[in-house]
Amino acid sequence: GQQITRIAYASVIIAVIAGLLALLIARRRGTVLAFLGLGVVLAAVFAWAIALYFTDRAKQEVAAAQTSGRDATTVIIDATGTDLQHVALIAGAVGVGVIVVGIIISAISGRARRA
């Protein structure tokens, strides 16, 4: 359990550092920001799909278990899948917001370069 948590936190930290470096190095920060937002949206879609797939898969695996254990496990599986779907929706919404901000920054900086 702890190893997975550490790996997850390390992954998030590395992703944030990579995103910040991309923004610092890029000439067109608005475009980079829009693509970072697209990456977040794609990750959210992937997380949503994984939640749906593994919820169904886990229920199939538990179907042969004893009745009392199966009922409790099904509740846990449903709650976990629902939580991951909620997180995916929030991440997707944030990603769309980042895309919009990136497009606005690109449009503003493009006008400033032309002026």
Secondary structure, DSSP 8 states (H G I E B T S, - for coil): -HHHHHHHHHHHHHHHHHHHHHHHH-S-HHHHHHHHHHHHHHHHHHHHHHHHHHHHHHHHHHTTS-HHHHHHHHHHHHHHHHHHHHHHHHHHHHHHHHHHHHHHHHHHHHHHHH-
